[in-house]
């Protein structure tokens, strides 16, 4: 069975997000002063062939821990998606 998984990877809230600060500065330069903070992360979609949803989520978790997210600087959330 094929399962569709979305993984959201974001910088930890306590860490500086230089890319987010650069985007915020750009938005302020465009006159959008009401925007007070920007955090930039990654949105990753996977198609996983597995026997069960539980196994597919486990595979996505392993991929996130080993490659997709840096646990020192980022956190991730996994969501199973119905197509």
Secondary structure, 3 states (H helix, E strand, C coil): CEEEEEEEEEECCCCCCHHHHHHHHHHHHCCCCCCCCCCCCEEEEEEEECCCHHHHHHHHHHHHHHHHCCCCCEEEEEEEECC
